[in-house]
Amino acid sequence: MEEEPTSEPRENRDPITGEPGAHPLGTGLGTTGGAVAGGAIGTAIGGPVGGVAGTVVGGVIGAFGGRSVAEAVNPTEEEQYWRENHPRQPYVSSDFGYEHYATAYRIGYEGFTKYPGKKYEEIEDDLARDYEKNAIGSPLPWDRAQPAAKAAWDKLSGVTAPRDRTRGIRSGL
């Protein structure tokens, strides 16, 4: 009887080969973006032959770049972080628990990988569509879930919440 390979959450094993470090979404998106950019640059510089060469080279470079972005985001860790930190978020309503916001958090941190190099404001409509597609039957509409998606995006992009202006101010002086 063959043993099932064990997998640590950070290993991101390929679903087909079982190899660690697989990031098919990030690699695929990077390949596509790199191929398009490489093809356009190659065509501009070297005509049709340059376009073909640029597409191949751009695709290879893009695949590595996409994989690097994907490796920076561990969905298991992100889910755990938001599960633990959800109750302290300012947008949380007592009417809805973490389970109601979970899809929005996932849309935010997966979107960060799916749209590398983009600003949140540039792709918010795309994230809203992703949310609507994945939160079928959820009682939490996008306008209420959106702050959770943005919080997950901001966490990965290094944006921090505004500092409390009253913190550290002494009263009565």
Backbone hydrogen bonds, N-H to C=O, Kabsch-Sander energy under -0.5 kcal/mol:
donor,donor_aa,acceptor,acceptor_aa,energy
11,E,8,E,-1.8
12,N,9,P,-0.7
14,D,19,E,-2.8
18,G,14,D,-1.7
21,G,11,E,-4.1
22,A,12,N,-2.3
22,A,19,E,-0.5
27,T,23,H,-3.0
28,G,24,P,-2.5
29,L,25,L,-2.7
30,G,26,G,-2.4
31,T,27,T,-2.6
32,T,28,G,-2.4
33,G,29,L,-2.5
34,G,30,G,-2.8
35,A,31,T,-2.7
36,V,32,T,-2.4
37,A,33,G,-2.4
38,G,34,G,-3.1
39,G,35,A,-2.6
40,A,36,V,-2.1
41,I,37,A,-2.5
42,G,38,G,-2.9
43,T,39,G,-2.3
44,A,40,A,-2.0
45,I,41,I,-2.1
46,G,42,G,-3.3
47,G,43,T,-1.8
50,G,46,G,-1.2
51,G,47,G,-2.2
52,V,48,P,-2.0
53,A,49,V,-2.3
54,G,50,G,-3.0
55,T,51,G,-2.1
56,V,52,V,-2.0
57,V,53,A,-2.7
58,G,54,G,-2.8
59,G,55,T,-2.2
60,V,56,V,-2.0
61,I,57,V,-2.5
62,G,58,G,-2.8
63,A,59,G,-2.0
64,F,60,V,-1.7
65,G,61,I,-2.2
66,G,62,G,-3.2
67,R,63,A,-2.2
68,S,64,F,-2.0
69,V,65,G,-2.1
70,A,66,G,-2.3
71,E,67,R,-2.6
72,A,68,S,-1.1
72,A,69,V,-0.5
73,V,69,V,-0.5
73,V,70,A,-1.2
74,N,72,A,-0.6
78,E,74,N,-2.5
79,E,75,P,-2.5
80,Q,76,T,-2.0
81,Y,77,E,-2.7
82,W,78,E,-2.6
83,R,79,E,-2.3
84,E,80,Q,-2.3
85,N,81,Y,-2.5
86,H,82,W,-1.8
88,R,85,N,-1.2
89,Q,86,H,-2.1
92,V,89,Q,-1.3
96,F,93,S,-1.8
100,H,97,G,-1.2
101,Y,97,G,-1.0
101,Y,98,Y,-0.8
102,A,98,Y,-1.8
105,Y,101,Y,-2.2
106,R,102,A,-2.5
107,I,103,T,-2.7
108,G,104,A,-2.0
109,Y,105,Y,-2.6
110,E,106,R,-2.8
111,G,107,I,-1.8
112,F,108,G,-1.4
113,T,109,Y,-0.8
114,K,110,E,-2.6
115,Y,111,G,-2.4
118,K,115,Y,-1.7
122,E,119,K,-1.1
123,I,119,K,-1.0
123,I,120,Y,-1.0
124,E,120,Y,-0.9
127,L,123,I,-2.4
128,A,124,E,-2.4
129,R,125,D,-2.1
130,D,126,D,-2.4
131,Y,127,L,-2.8
132,E,128,A,-2.7
133,K,129,R,-2.2
134,N,130,D,-1.8
135,A,131,Y,-2.4
138,S,135,A,-2.5
144,R,141,P,-1.5
145,A,141,P,-1.8
146,Q,142,W,-3.2
148,A,145,A,-1.3
149,A,145,A,-1.5
150,K,146,Q,-2.6
151,A,147,P,-2.1
152,A,148,A,-2.1
153,W,149,A,-2.2
154,D,150,K,-3.3
155,K,151,A,-2.2
156,L,152,A,-1.5
157,S,153,W,-2.0
158,G,154,D,-0.9
159,V,154,D,-1.6
165,R,163,R,-0.6
167,R,164,D,-1.3
169,I,166,T,-1.6
